[in-house]
């Protein structure tokens, strides 16, 4: 593994999940790999779990770490090529090249503009970062991908449904669109589908309003229904997430609350565990009752962000 941009960079997903769970039991066993090593974290947009879980993962490996909020701690960066830089002080080419000289792994979080679908889905910006960096790059979220989140999600499902040791059993996982007050990217949903579609023991269902189909590259071959109640029947895991329209790119086309995850809907399931990547808007995405109930495993997901990240850092080191 030279970089970690998406789940496709993992050869054996089962092995990574298995080792992440094992690492969680003894998180300090590999500190010799991080001795005299530095991991740099760069954020082009806000972060809570990603920033802190990466710092904890690096500490567990014995690494030094530095973190940069580009919008607050840096010169104003120019992201486009060929620009006459009258209003920006430093080009992204020099910035990434220099920052990569100051660490052994560089981990970067960006965000889509949700205006130009081709630009976002071709990952123009992140591809520039990959080309400018002189050290391995870890994707902390890009315009279309959030692989560390999906790896933690798969790890969490494995802890509650041990498909690693019970390969003759199957479970039903539902990715459900949920309402939100602002347009959000597709990165979590795309990576979740990309990841779970590689696990044979999982029957994955996507449910969303008709105008919110995911990009076919990720959803092709995955059962999709526009009937949320039908999707929830006998489900073992419900993963709620909002994303804006792909077809009408970046737009909010559904504004009612009829897709919110409720206690009544959860009663249709097989006592399913409720999942969300956080942050979550209570009583918009999901009712308080569901989020406060024993069925909610959102904190376990958040904790596992440490160990999925630590495993990727370890592989690259």
Backbone bond lengths (Angstrom), bond angles and torsions (degrees), N, CA, C in turn:
res aa  C-N    CA-C-N  psi(-1)  N-CA   C-N-CA  omega(-1)  CA-C   N-CA-C  phi
1 X - - - 1.455 - - 1.526 109.68 -
2 X 1.341 116.70 114.78 1.466 120.99 -179.66 1.529 111.50 -92.10
3 X 1.327 115.91 -34.91 1.457 122.68 175.32 1.527 107.28 -140.39
4 X 1.318 116.26 164.56 1.460 119.79 172.96 1.514 107.96 -125.49
5 X 1.342 114.58 94.23 1.456 120.68 178.75 1.526 111.33 -99.89
6 X 1.337 117.21 -38.41 1.458 120.66 -179.09 1.523 109.43 -149.25
7 X 1.313 115.61 173.27 1.462 121.66 178.26 1.525 111.14 -59.22
8 X 1.320 117.10 -24.64 1.472 120.84 179.18 1.526 112.15 -64.75
9 X 1.330 117.52 -15.79 1.466 120.30 177.27 1.526 112.35 -79.54
10 X 1.331 117.45 -5.61 1.464 122.42 178.25 1.517 109.24 -96.90
11 X 1.314 116.85 123.67 1.468 120.98 179.32 1.525 111.40 -73.22
12 X 1.321 117.16 -48.45 1.460 122.19 -176.53 1.519 109.13 -121.78
13 X 1.321 116.36 94.90 1.463 121.17 -176.71 1.522 111.48 -64.65
14 X 1.330 116.66 -39.88 1.466 120.22 179.37 1.530 110.73 -58.53
15 X 1.310 115.78 -42.84 1.460 120.37 -177.79 1.531 110.90 -66.27
16 X 1.337 116.29 -40.44 1.463 120.11 178.76 1.527 110.46 -63.35
17 X 1.325 117.25 -44.38 1.466 120.84 179.27 1.528 110.23 -63.59
18 X 1.314 116.45 -45.43 1.470 121.50 179.31 1.526 110.76 -59.31
19 X 1.318 117.12 -45.59 1.457 120.56 -178.32 1.525 112.19 -71.51
20 X 1.335 116.95 -29.84 1.469 120.08 176.42 1.519 110.96 -65.91
21 X 1.332 116.16 -41.01 1.472 120.77 177.44 1.525 110.18 -66.30
22 X 1.315 115.79 -39.49 1.463 120.60 178.00 1.533 110.30 -65.92
23 X 1.315 116.67 -41.74 1.461 122.30 179.49 1.527 111.19 -61.87
24 X 1.321 115.58 -36.18 1.469 120.91 -179.56 1.526 111.48 -58.99
25 X 1.331 117.81 -31.96 1.459 122.09 -178.73 1.523 111.70 -75.53
26 X 1.324 116.20 -28.19 1.475 121.08 -178.92 1.528 108.63 -139.30
27 X 1.326 117.57 71.19 1.469 120.45 -170.26 1.519 115.43 -70.37
28 X 1.363 117.75 -12.54 1.467 119.75 -175.99 1.532 112.67 -104.81
29 X 1.318 117.04 12.67 1.457 120.40 -175.06 1.526 114.16 -74.20
30 X 1.334 117.86 -11.78 1.467 119.77 -172.78 1.528 112.05 -121.83
31 X 1.338 116.09 29.54 1.459 118.62 -177.04 1.526 113.15 -67.04
32 X 1.312 116.50 -20.36 1.463 118.63 177.71 1.529 111.83 -66.49
33 X 1.349 117.01 -25.22 1.470 119.81 179.34 1.528 111.55 -71.46
34 X 1.337 116.00 -26.59 1.449 119.19 -177.38 1.515 114.53 -96.18
35 X 1.320 116.88 -3.17 1.456 119.91 -178.19 1.523 110.37 -59.10
36 X 1.325 115.52 128.39 1.460 123.37 179.77 1.535 113.36 61.71
37 X 1.324 116.12 22.47 1.460 121.21 176.64 1.535 109.53 -110.74
38 X 1.312 115.63 152.82 1.466 121.72 -179.48 1.525 109.79 -129.74
39 X 1.332 114.78 134.50 1.464 120.87 174.47 1.525 107.86 -112.15
40 X 1.325 116.41 127.50 1.456 122.07 178.80 1.517 110.61 -101.81
41 X 1.329 116.13 132.94 1.468 122.17 179.11 1.527 108.77 -114.15
42 X 1.322 115.99 128.10 1.459 121.40 -178.80 1.525 108.51 -124.80
43 X 1.339 115.86 127.48 1.465 120.75 -177.08 1.523 110.21 -121.41
44 X 1.316 115.50 120.02 1.451 122.11 173.94 1.525 111.35 -93.50
45 X 1.337 117.47 -5.75 1.455 122.11 176.69 1.524 108.88 -151.23
46 X 1.315 118.45 164.52 1.468 120.96 -171.84 1.519 113.56 -60.97
47 X 1.330 114.53 157.35 1.461 120.13 -179.00 1.522 109.36 -158.41
48 X 1.308 115.98 145.33 1.458 121.55 171.40 1.525 109.09 -122.45
49 X 1.345 117.20 -69.19 1.470 120.89 -177.66 1.532 111.88 -63.33
50 X 1.331 116.19 -43.38 1.463 118.82 -177.06 1.528 110.97 -62.53
51 X 1.319 116.05 -46.79 1.467 119.74 -179.38 1.534 111.42 -62.39
52 X 1.326 116.54 -51.15 1.461 120.21 -173.83 1.525 112.30 -72.28
53 X 1.319 117.38 -37.51 1.465 119.37 179.04 1.520 110.87 -67.29
54 X 1.335 116.72 -35.73 1.465 119.66 176.57 1.526 111.27 -66.46
55 X 1.317 116.59 -40.95 1.457 119.43 178.33 1.521 110.67 -63.33
56 X 1.321 116.96 -45.29 1.461 120.63 179.23 1.532 110.93 -64.17
57 X 1.317 117.34 -41.81 1.466 120.60 178.49 1.521 111.14 -60.55
58 X 1.339 116.09 -41.99 1.464 120.02 178.99 1.524 111.19 -66.18
59 X 1.334 117.26 -42.54 1.466 120.72 178.00 1.521 110.68 -60.61
60 X 1.333 116.90 -41.50 1.466 120.92 179.59 1.521 111.89 -59.87
61 X 1.333 116.57 -29.56 1.464 120.99 -179.93 1.524 112.11 -91.55
62 X 1.324 117.07 1.74 1.458 120.07 179.58 1.511 114.14 79.36
63 X 1.332 117.40 18.04 1.469 121.49 -177.78 1.522 111.98 -86.73
64 X 1.313 115.83 150.90 1.455 121.31 162.80 1.529 107.95 -77.74
65 X 1.329 116.38 161.07 1.459 118.86 -178.29 1.519 110.05 -149.44
66 X 1.333 116.15 143.21 1.453 120.54 166.06 1.522 108.69 -129.46
67 X 1.331 115.88 152.00 1.453 121.45 -175.85 1.520 109.58 -134.14
68 X 1.327 116.54 135.50 1.458 121.87 -176.79 1.524 110.07 -128.93
69 X 1.325 116.64 123.77 1.462 122.84 169.47 1.525 106.51 -91.81
70 X 1.321 116.02 106.62 1.467 120.47 -171.97 1.521 111.99 -59.35
71 X 1.322 117.22 -38.66 1.463 120.51 -175.12 1.524 113.30 -75.96
72 X 1.331 117.08 -11.89 1.456 120.37 -177.05 1.527 112.97 -120.28
73 X 1.330 116.78 -34.31 1.464 120.79 -168.97 1.523 114.02 -106.63
74 X 1.316 118.16 1.28 1.458 120.29 -169.65 1.524 111.08 -127.26
75 X 1.339 115.08 167.93 1.450 119.86 165.44 1.520 108.85 -61.68
76 X 1.309 116.07 156.16 1.461 119.28 175.39 1.519 109.01 -69.61
77 X 1.327 115.68 123.37 1.457 120.58 -171.90 1.528 111.97 -94.62
78 X 1.308 114.93 141.75 1.456 122.07 172.36 1.530 108.28 -93.59
79 X 1.332 117.00 124.81 1.461 121.20 -175.26 1.522 112.85 -100.27
80 X 1.310 117.74 -16.35 1.461 121.32 -175.87 1.524 111.16 -99.64
81 X 1.316 115.36 153.63 1.462 121.17 178.17 1.526 109.96 -90.33
82 X 1.327 115.76 149.41 1.459 121.03 175.34 1.512 115.23 77.38
83 X 1.341 116.90 8.83 1.462 120.59 -178.56 1.525 111.21 -81.52
84 X 1.314 116.31 139.79 1.461 121.03 169.57 1.522 106.20 -79.87
85 X 1.310 116.96 110.88 1.459 121.44 -166.90 1.535 112.78 -85.06
86 X 1.325 115.15 73.27 1.458 120.31 177.31 1.523 112.13 -85.10
87 X 1.333 116.86 -22.81 1.462 120.47 -173.97 1.527 112.82 -119.04
88 X 1.307 117.92 0.74 1.464 122.06 178.15 1.523 108.61 -127.96
89 X 1.337 116.00 147.66 1.461 120.41 -172.13 1.532 113.65 -96.66
90 X 1.327 117.33 -27.45 1.472 119.63 -174.72 1.516 110.28 -144.00
91 X 1.318 115.65 140.17 1.465 120.56 179.22 1.524 109.53 -85.87
92 X 1.309 115.25 147.99 1.462 120.99 -179.07 1.532 111.67 -59.36
93 X 1.335 117.29 -28.72 1.461 120.19 -179.44 1.522 110.96 -62.33
94 X 1.345 117.00 -50.07 1.461 119.50 178.80 1.527 110.83 -69.33
95 X 1.323 116.68 -39.57 1.461 120.21 -176.54 1.532 111.42 -60.74
96 X 1.328 117.31 -51.46 1.468 120.21 -179.01 1.527 110.37 -66.93
97 X 1.323 116.87 -40.53 1.470 119.91 179.38 1.521 110.74 -59.47
98 X 1.334 116.53 -45.34 1.460 120.60 -179.20 1.519 111.07 -67.50
99 X 1.327 116.98 -47.69 1.464 119.87 -178.01 1.520 111.73 -60.94
100 X 1.311 116.60 -34.45 1.467 119.28 179.49 1.523 111.86 -70.48
101 X 1.332 117.23 -19.98 1.464 120.72 174.33 1.522 111.73 -73.56
102 X 1.317 116.55 -17.37 1.458 122.09 -175.64 1.523 113.26 -98.59
103 X 1.320 117.53 12.04 1.466 120.15 -179.86 1.525 110.35 -156.96
104 X 1.333 115.44 171.19 1.463 121.69 179.18 1.526 112.00 -101.34
105 X 1.318 116.39 -22.94 1.461 123.91 171.58 1.517 106.28 -137.73
106 X 1.325 116.90 138.02 1.458 120.64 176.19 1.528 107.74 -117.61
107 X 1.327 116.18 128.19 1.462 121.66 -177.65 1.525 108.22 -119.41
108 X 1.333 116.61 129.32 1.466 120.38 -167.45 1.523 111.32 -133.11
109 X 1.338 114.87 135.00 1.466 122.27 176.32 1.524 108.26 -114.15
110 X 1.320 115.37 122.76 1.458 121.53 176.77 1.534 108.54 -120.78
111 X 1.320 117.07 -169.37 1.459 120.65 -177.09 1.521 107.84 -154.09
112 X 1.332 118.09 146.96 1.466 119.11 177.59 1.514 111.48 -75.01
113 X 1.338 116.18 159.20 1.460 118.59 173.68 1.530 111.80 -84.65
114 X 1.350 115.91 -17.43 1.468 122.99 -179.52 1.527 112.42 56.83
115 X 1.338 115.10 25.72 1.461 121.44 178.02 1.521 111.38 -117.08
116 X 1.322 115.58 -42.37 1.462 121.95 -177.74 1.527 108.18 -115.51
117 X 1.316 116.58 101.76 1.464 120.69 -175.29 1.521 112.02 -62.83
118 X 1.319 117.32 -42.02 1.465 119.97 -179.31 1.525 110.86 -62.34
119 X 1.321 116.67 -43.81 1.467 120.68 179.53 1.519 110.39 -60.73
120 X 1.329 116.63 -46.70 1.462 120.30 -178.97 1.521 111.48 -66.42
121 X 1.328 117.95 -48.20 1.461 120.46 -173.13 1.520 113.07 -77.06
122 X 1.285 117.21 -16.94 1.463 119.50 170.67 1.519 111.30 -85.80
123 X 1.334 116.78 -2.01 1.469 123.43 178.01 1.534 110.82 50.49
124 X 1.321 115.01 47.24 1.462 120.92 -176.96 1.522 111.51 -57.41
125 X 1.323 115.88 -47.22 1.457 120.08 -175.99 1.524 111.43 -66.89
126 X 1.334 116.81 -46.83 1.464 118.54 -177.18 1.530 111.42 -68.36
127 X 1.311 117.38 -32.16 1.466 120.06 176.48 1.532 110.85 -63.67
128 X 1.332 116.49 -34.32 1.469 119.37 175.21 1.525 110.04 -63.60
129 X 1.320 115.90 -43.69 1.466 120.32 179.12 1.523 110.24 -59.42
130 X 1.324 116.83 -45.50 1.472 120.87 179.57 1.529 111.09 -60.23
131 X 1.319 116.61 -37.77 1.467 119.58 -177.79 1.522 112.31 -76.62
132 X 1.329 118.10 -29.42 1.460 121.22 -177.40 1.531 112.98 -85.42
133 X 1.319 117.52 -26.37 1.465 120.26 -175.63 1.524 111.41 -72.65
134 X 1.316 115.44 142.26 1.457 121.73 178.45 1.525 112.01 -100.34
135 X 1.357 116.94 2.44 1.465 122.11 179.07 1.532 107.97 -134.12
136 X 1.331 118.45 168.38 1.473 120.75 178.51 1.536 111.88 -56.91
137 X 1.337 114.82 143.86 1.456 122.39 -177.88 1.526 109.52 -114.79
138 X 1.332 115.90 134.65 1.462 122.18 174.63 1.524 108.84 -111.90
139 X 1.309 115.63 132.01 1.459 122.27 179.73 1.527 109.62 -83.91
140 X 1.328 116.38 111.09 1.468 122.00 176.60 1.518 111.76 -91.66
141 X 1.252 118.15 0.53 1.468 132.01 173.14 1.512 107.06 143.64
142 X 1.321 113.96 130.55 1.460 120.88 178.16 1.524 108.12 -120.82
143 X 1.323 116.80 -166.37 1.459 120.78 -178.78 1.522 112.16 -62.10
144 X 1.350 116.85 -31.95 1.471 119.45 -173.59 1.521 114.30 -128.43
145 X 1.329 119.21 -5.39 1.458 121.90 -172.68 1.530 111.87 -132.83
146 X 1.338 115.23 146.22 1.476 121.00 170.64 1.540 106.90 -142.38
147 X 1.330 116.95 71.45 1.468 120.40 -169.31 1.518 115.13 -70.03
148 X 1.331 118.91 -31.35 1.468 119.32 178.56 1.527 110.75 -66.46
149 X 1.327 116.70 -34.42 1.459 119.99 176.48 1.521 110.64 -65.72
150 X 1.319 117.25 -46.44 1.468 119.61 -177.49 1.525 111.59 -67.90
151 X 1.326 117.33 -32.00 1.455 119.76 176.66 1.523 110.46 -66.98
152 X 1.331 117.24 -40.98 1.467 121.19 175.14 1.527 110.97 -64.60
153 X 1.323 116.58 -37.13 1.468 120.64 178.02 1.528 111.03 -63.44
154 X 1.323 116.44 -45.27 1.467 120.25 179.42 1.526 110.57 -64.57
155 X 1.310 116.19 -39.49 1.467 121.49 176.96 1.528 110.48 -60.86
156 X 1.329 116.82 -42.49 1.463 121.46 -179.53 1.520 110.76 -65.91
157 X 1.320 117.35 -43.96 1.468 120.39 177.22 1.520 110.07 -60.35
158 X 1.327 117.27 -40.52 1.468 121.02 -179.88 1.523 111.97 -63.42
159 X 1.321 117.45 -31.35 1.465 120.85 178.83 1.527 111.64 -71.36
160 X 1.326 116.93 -32.99 1.463 120.50 -179.13 1.526 112.45 -94.68
161 X 1.315 117.02 -25.19 1.460 122.28 174.15 1.520 106.97 -131.80
162 X 1.319 117.25 92.60 1.479 120.56 -170.22 1.524 113.77 -71.97
163 X 1.327 115.17 71.40 1.464 119.49 179.98 1.523 112.22 -66.48
164 X 1.334 117.09 -17.78 1.465 119.19 179.01 1.518 112.04 -65.83
165 X 1.335 116.84 -27.44 1.470 120.31 -179.08 1.525 112.92 -114.36
166 X 1.333 117.67 -7.54 1.462 121.35 -178.53 1.521 109.25 -125.75
167 X 1.297 115.71 65.66 1.456 120.12 -173.24 1.527 113.26 -73.96
168 X 1.329 117.48 -3.82 1.458 120.20 175.99 1.523 111.51 -91.35
169 X 1.334 118.01 -4.33 1.454 121.62 -179.54 1.525 109.75 -109.57
170 X 1.342 114.89 155.04 1.451 120.58 -178.01 1.516 109.56 -128.59
171 X 1.320 116.21 155.39 1.454 119.83 174.69 1.526 109.38 -134.06
172 X 1.316 114.97 154.92 1.454 121.63 -179.06 1.516 108.97 -102.74
173 X 1.319 115.65 121.88 1.464 122.50 178.57 1.526 108.12 -116.31
174 X 1.315 115.88 130.82 1.461 121.22 -179.43 1.525 109.96 -116.04
175 X 1.313 115.94 123.77 1.459 121.61 170.28 1.516 107.03 -94.72
176 X 1.326 116.66 112.26 1.455 120.95 -176.13 1.518 111.65 -111.49
177 X 1.327 115.37 126.33 1.457 120.31 169.69 1.525 108.64 -61.61
178 X 1.318 116.81 145.09 1.459 121.72 178.05 1.525 108.66 -139.72
179 X 1.321 118.11 157.60 1.472 120.48 -175.61 1.527 112.65 -68.83
180 X 1.327 114.36 160.02 1.461 121.47 174.56 1.521 108.09 -156.51
181 X 1.331 115.85 160.56 1.463 119.99 -176.06 1.525 112.66 -89.27
182 X 1.330 117.53 -8.50 1.462 120.54 -178.14 1.521 109.19 -141.31
183 X 1.318 118.26 155.90 1.466 120.27 178.57 1.523 111.01 -69.42
184 X 1.317 116.34 131.76 1.458 122.44 -178.60 1.525 110.53 -119.85
185 X 1.342 117.00 156.66 1.469 121.01 -179.83 1.519 112.45 -71.41
186 X 1.318 114.70 173.37 1.463 122.20 -178.68 1.521 112.47 -98.08
187 X 1.319 117.08 2.35 1.462 121.06 -166.89 1.526 113.47 -59.90
188 X 1.341 118.57 -45.76 1.468 120.52 -179.50 1.520 110.12 -64.76
189 X 1.327 116.77 -46.72 1.467 120.05 -178.92 1.529 111.09 -63.40
190 X 1.324 117.35 -44.93 1.466 120.47 179.64 1.525 111.60 -58.82
191 X 1.328 116.50 -48.28 1.460 120.32 -177.31 1.524 111.59 -68.14
192 X 1.330 116.64 -37.81 1.465 120.43 178.62 1.521 110.37 -60.42
193 X 1.319 116.86 -46.78 1.467 120.78 179.33 1.520 110.44 -66.21
194 X 1.322 117.06 -43.11 1.462 120.98 179.75 1.523 110.93 -59.68
195 X 1.328 116.10 -40.21 1.465 121.07 -178.09 1.528 111.87 -73.00
196 X 1.324 116.69 -53.66 1.464 119.40 -173.24 1.523 113.01 -70.64
197 X 1.311 117.80 -23.48 1.464 120.03 177.96 1.526 111.81 -68.02
198 X 1.340 116.62 -13.69 1.470 120.83 178.25 1.529 112.33 -92.26
199 X 1.331 116.92 -0.75 1.466 120.84 -179.54 1.520 108.79 -103.97
200 X 1.326 116.89 110.63 1.456 122.25 -171.51 1.521 113.26 -63.27
201 X 1.317 117.50 -29.39 1.457 121.37 -174.54 1.528 113.08 -81.57
202 X 1.326 117.49 -0.84 1.459 121.77 -177.60 1.527 110.13 -109.16
203 X 1.326 115.18 128.65 1.457 121.84 171.28 1.525 106.80 -98.19
204 X 1.315 116.25 108.60 1.461 121.64 -173.74 1.520 110.77 -98.23
205 X 1.328 115.00 133.69 1.461 122.61 175.29 1.520 109.09 -123.87
206 X 1.326 116.22 137.05 1.464 121.75 172.37 1.524 107.54 -108.07
207 X 1.321 116.63 132.34 1.456 120.24 174.07 1.516 109.52 -129.65
208 X 1.323 115.71 132.34 1.463 121.50 -175.96 1.523 108.79 -163.14
209 X 1.324 118.36 162.96 1.458 120.07 170.54 1.528 110.01 -61.93
210 X 1.322 116.87 155.92 1.464 121.32 -173.88 1.518 113.00 -55.53
211 X 1.325 116.85 -36.08 1.463 119.91 -175.27 1.521 113.20 -80.44
212 X 1.350 117.03 5.13 1.463 120.28 -176.31 1.526 113.79 -118.32
213 X 1.308 117.77 25.49 1.462 119.83 174.71 1.520 110.43 -57.01
214 X 1.335 116.24 138.54 1.458 120.54 175.48 1.525 110.31 -74.00
215 X 1.309 115.33 165.05 1.461 121.95 176.41 1.529 108.73 -57.39
216 X 1.324 115.87 134.86 1.464 121.37 -173.24 1.521 113.21 -59.01
217 X 1.320 117.51 -28.18 1.469 120.11 178.62 1.525 110.88 -54.43
218 X 1.325 116.29 -35.18 1.465 120.54 -178.11 1.531 112.34 -95.97
219 X 1.324 117.85 -35.36 1.470 120.51 -173.04 1.515 114.32 -91.60
220 X 1.327 118.28 -11.78 1.457 120.78 -177.78 1.532 110.89 -59.64
221 X 1.324 115.22 127.44 1.457 120.56 179.53 1.517 113.63 87.76
222 X 1.331 117.69 -7.06 1.464 121.95 178.49 1.528 108.34 -97.25
223 X 1.326 115.52 130.16 1.466 119.18 -179.87 1.525 109.53 -62.78
224 X 1.333 115.98 125.65 1.452 122.48 -179.81 1.520 109.28 -125.02
225 X 1.321 116.74 133.91 1.458 121.99 177.13 1.519 109.41 -133.71
226 X 1.328 115.12 147.03 1.457 121.02 177.54 1.527 111.48 -95.05
227 X 1.310 115.89 6.38 1.468 122.80 178.53 1.525 108.04 -106.24
228 X 1.319 117.18 98.92 1.458 121.52 -175.61 1.528 111.72 -62.55
229 X 1.313 117.34 -40.59 1.461 120.61 -179.17 1.528 110.76 -62.61
230 X 1.315 116.80 -42.20 1.462 121.30 177.59 1.526 110.62 -62.51
231 X 1.312 116.28 -40.80 1.469 120.53 -178.91 1.520 111.26 -63.62
232 X 1.331 116.94 -36.49 1.462 120.88 -174.77 1.528 113.38 -73.72
233 X 1.321 118.36 -17.35 1.456 120.62 -176.22 1.522 111.61 -57.21
234 X 1.340 115.75 120.83 1.475 123.43 174.90 1.535 113.69 62.75
235 X 1.314 116.87 21.11 1.472 119.60 177.88 1.526 110.42 -72.42
236 X 1.328 115.90 147.73 1.471 122.15 177.48 1.528 112.06 -97.11
237 X 1.328 116.73 -26.43 1.468 122.44 177.98 1.524 108.72 -140.17
238 X 1.318 116.14 134.83 1.465 122.50 172.77 1.521 107.97 -115.85
239 X 1.317 116.17 118.44 1.459 121.71 177.62 1.527 107.59 -108.79
240 X 1.319 117.08 113.16 1.459 121.46 -179.46 1.526 110.08 -95.20
241 X 1.321 115.64 136.39 1.470 119.93 177.42 1.517 109.14 -161.03
242 X 1.305 115.41 139.61 1.458 119.85 173.22 1.519 109.79 -94.54
243 X 1.324 115.52 147.57 1.457 121.18 167.71 1.527 107.57 -148.53
244 X 1.312 116.47 151.04 1.455 120.89 178.60 1.526 109.51 -78.61
245 X 1.305 115.31 173.29 1.463 119.86 -176.77 1.528 111.01 -67.43
246 X 1.331 115.81 138.96 1.468 120.53 172.82 1.525 109.64 -86.52
247 X 1.313 116.94 -44.94 1.471 120.78 -177.73 1.526 110.63 -64.05
248 X 1.324 116.58 -49.11 1.469 122.17 174.50 1.528 105.77 -101.88
249 X 1.298 115.63 78.78 1.450 122.83 -158.36 1.519 114.09 -55.05
250 X 1.348 114.19 127.24 1.455 121.38 174.16 1.511 115.13 78.11
251 X 1.318 117.79 3.52 1.458 120.02 -175.31 1.531 111.93 -94.73
252 X 1.329 115.31 153.22 1.463 122.38 169.35 1.520 107.08 -98.03
253 X 1.335 116.61 117.74 1.463 121.27 -175.99 1.521 112.78 -114.67
254 X 1.326 115.98 -9.07 1.461 120.94 -177.01 1.521 107.27 -129.58
255 X 1.324 116.64 116.07 1.463 119.80 -171.09 1.526 114.59 -115.12
256 X 1.325 118.89 -7.18 1.463 119.75 179.97 1.526 109.95 -79.20
257 X 1.342 116.08 167.06 1.463 120.87 -177.82 1.524 113.10 -96.43
258 X 1.330 117.58 16.56 1.461 119.72 -174.04 1.529 113.80 -72.85
259 X 1.332 117.55 -6.42 1.458 120.61 176.67 1.532 112.43 -103.52
260 X 1.325 117.69 3.06 1.460 120.62 176.74 1.523 110.12 -61.28
261 X 1.335 116.61 143.72 1.462 121.25 179.23 1.532 107.97 -79.92
262 X 1.315 115.75 122.78 1.461 121.75 -175.71 1.525 111.12 -124.16
263 X 1.319 114.63 164.93 1.463 120.45 176.00 1.525 110.58 -57.58
264 X 1.322 116.40 -42.61 1.463 120.70 -177.93 1.533 111.00 -61.51
265 X 1.321 116.67 -40.23 1.463 120.11 178.60 1.528 111.09 -69.17
266 X 1.318 117.13 -38.78 1.462 120.40 179.33 1.527 111.46 -65.06
267 X 1.324 117.77 -24.67 1.462 120.94 178.14 1.522 112.23 -69.81
268 X 1.330 117.32 -14.02 1.460 121.38 176.12 1.529 111.88 -77.42
269 X 1.316 116.64 -15.91 1.461 122.03 -172.18 1.524 111.75 -89.14
270 X 1.303 114.88 177.56 1.466 122.31 174.97 1.530 108.50 -89.36
271 X 1.361 114.87 60.29 1.471 121.14 -175.77 1.533 109.68 50.01
272 X 1.313 114.56 48.06 1.461 120.99 -172.48 1.519 112.51 -64.26
273 X 1.317 114.73 149.13 1.452 121.91 170.43 1.529 108.24 -79.25
274 X 1.325 115.23 140.49 1.456 120.32 178.99 1.521 109.85 -98.84
275 X 1.342 116.43 132.37 1.461 122.18 -177.12 1.523 110.62 -126.88
276 X 1.318 115.23 146.25 1.469 122.48 173.37 1.516 107.22 -159.14
277 X 1.337 116.57 145.65 1.467 120.15 -174.93 1.532 112.82 -76.26
278 X 1.348 117.82 -18.70 1.464 123.81 -176.28 1.534 110.46 65.80
279 X 1.331 119.09 148.43 1.463 126.04 1.14 1.518 110.71 -71.93
280 X 1.328 116.28 154.73 1.459 120.92 -178.21 1.525 109.70 -127.54
281 X 1.290 117.11 139.12 1.469 122.21 177.67 1.522 108.65 -90.40
282 X 1.318 114.57 107.81 1.465 120.63 -178.16 1.532 110.72 -63.33
283 X 1.324 113.54 141.12 1.469 123.08 177.03 1.525 113.00 63.63
284 X 1.328 115.78 16.43 1.461 123.08 166.48 1.524 108.44 -121.35
285 X 1.337 115.39 -55.17 1.463 120.92 174.96 1.521 110.93 -81.02
286 X 1.330 115.76 -44.34 1.469 121.30 -173.70 1.525 109.28 -149.22
287 X 1.329 115.56 144.41 1.457 120.50 176.83 1.525 111.51 -66.70
288 X 1.325 114.92 149.66 1.462 120.53 173.86 1.523 111.16 -51.43
289 X 1.319 116.77 -43.21 1.467 120.79 -174.59 1.525 111.06 -55.81
290 X 1.317 116.31 -45.11 1.473 120.59 -177.65 1.522 110.38 -68.35
291 X 1.310 116.15 -44.62 1.465 120.17 -176.22 1.527 111.67 -68.37
292 X 1.334 116.92 -29.02 1.464 121.63 -179.94 1.517 113.39 -89.23
293 X 1.314 117.10 -7.45 1.459 121.00 -173.81 1.526 111.36 -82.43
294 X 1.353 117.65 163.78 1.470 120.92 176.11 1.528 113.14 -63.31
295 X 1.320 116.76 -15.63 1.467 120.16 178.44 1.523 112.02 -72.01
296 X 1.332 117.21 -21.25 1.455 120.51 -177.67 1.522 111.14 -77.66
297 X 1.328 116.47 127.79 1.468 121.26 178.48 1.532 110.65 -121.96
298 X 1.335 115.65 29.75 1.464 119.29 -177.54 1.526 112.05 -66.79
299 X 1.333 117.75 -30.71 1.462 119.52 178.69 1.526 111.05 -72.96
300 X 1.327 116.46 -35.14 1.467 119.23 175.80 1.530 110.25 -64.29
301 X 1.324 116.58 -40.09 1.464 119.81 174.86 1.522 111.03 -58.76
302 X 1.337 115.43 -46.84 1.462 119.93 -178.07 1.527 111.10 -62.03
303 X 1.329 116.97 -41.76 1.462 119.66 178.23 1.521 111.14 -63.57
304 X 1.317 116.93 -39.25 1.462 120.10 -177.37 1.519 113.05 -70.89
305 X 1.337 116.95 -11.96 1.454 118.66 172.35 1.528 110.88 -59.93
306 X 1.331 117.08 -31.17 1.464 120.56 178.23 1.517 110.30 -61.33
307 X 1.327 116.17 -49.95 1.461 120.40 -167.06 1.530 112.67 -83.28
308 X 1.315 117.26 -30.21 1.463 118.28 172.76 1.525 109.70 -66.74
309 X 1.329 116.41 -41.08 1.463 120.22 177.09 1.519 111.39 -66.02
310 X 1.312 116.00 -42.35 1.462 120.30 -179.92 1.527 110.73 -60.60
311 X 1.331 116.67 -38.86 1.464 120.02 179.70 1.539 111.10 -65.68
312 X 1.333 117.06 -39.78 1.470 119.39 178.49 1.524 110.75 -67.74
313 X 1.340 116.93 -44.26 1.471 119.55 175.88 1.526 110.69 -56.95
314 X 1.335 115.60 -43.84 1.476 120.36 -178.64 1.520 110.96 -62.16
315 X 1.325 116.86 -43.71 1.475 120.39 179.22 1.528 110.45 -59.99
316 X 1.325 117.02 -41.92 1.450 120.00 -177.96 1.528 111.72 -72.64
317 X 1.322 116.27 -36.29 1.472 119.24 176.70 1.524 111.77 -64.73
